[in-house]
Amino acid sequence: MQTSIVLVLLTFSLASPIASAQPLQFRIVEQEHQKKGGSVNPVRPPRYVLLVTKAVLTEKQPDLTKERVEATLRELLRAAREDQNRRGMKIDGVTAFLYQSPDHVKGGNLALGRAEWWPKGHSFNPDNAANIENKATYVESIEVILLPERPSKIASRFSEAKRQEIYAALVRSEDRAMNEAEAKYPTDASKVPMHQLRTYDFKTALAKNSHENERLRQKYERELLDKFKISESELEAIKIEGFSQQWPLPAP
């Protein structure tokens, strides 16, 4: 699949209400053109272009209600399409994601929501060509994926910046445990040597992998308790807060 990626710095300041809610300010940071509509049997080259857009909020600590995120997604979809038209780019569909910040994009966090402009049938397969060619049949869809929630228990003796630092260290330690367990007891067939693949016991490897992952996770967690002089209950509270508040994950 051929793709082209364009980084843009478009900032949108919005004041008019959409669906009784004021959209948030956002900036488009990434645009990718994906080729769609090919087939293997019979062989057909891709002939359609799907624009995949990623945007981030520019306000710090905005009021993230479902209604405001939906309104922002609608405006993001409109802005993405208008930008392509202004550039003279032919597109046959749009999928746009809205994130809290550039760090959320880099860390692979879930998006706040997704907006799409796709042909009827939600398909670029050759058998849907009539709908793809007829833009009047296109459907817009808006989906709020996950909104941050304020947890009931906070490790308040630490500043929020410190709690975010601890949360990032915890995520890294969990990733480290998982990667080291996988290296020792592979469960991915692509990581098993070819000469062992036919006789490899994946069931046993899965059990050993799980046990090793948990052992290492607990080991690295104890190291974090010592490093940050923090209790287990405080670390658990930070973990819950980081997840519910969707703090940015450390970049891979």
Buried (B, 14 or more C-beta within 10 A) or exposed (E): EEEEEBEEEEEBEBEEEBEEBBBBBBBBBBBBBBBBBBEEEEEEEBBBBBBBBBBBBBEEEBEBBEBBBBBBBBBBBBBBBEBBEEEEEEBBBBBBBBBBBBBBBBBEBBBBBBBBBBBBBEBBBBEBBEBBEEEEBBEEEBEBEEBBEEBEEBBEEBEEEBBBBBBBBBBBBBBEBBEBBBEEBBBEEEEBEEEEEEEBEBEEBEEBBEEBBEEBBEEBBEEBEEEBEBEEEBBBBBBBBBBBBBBBBBEE
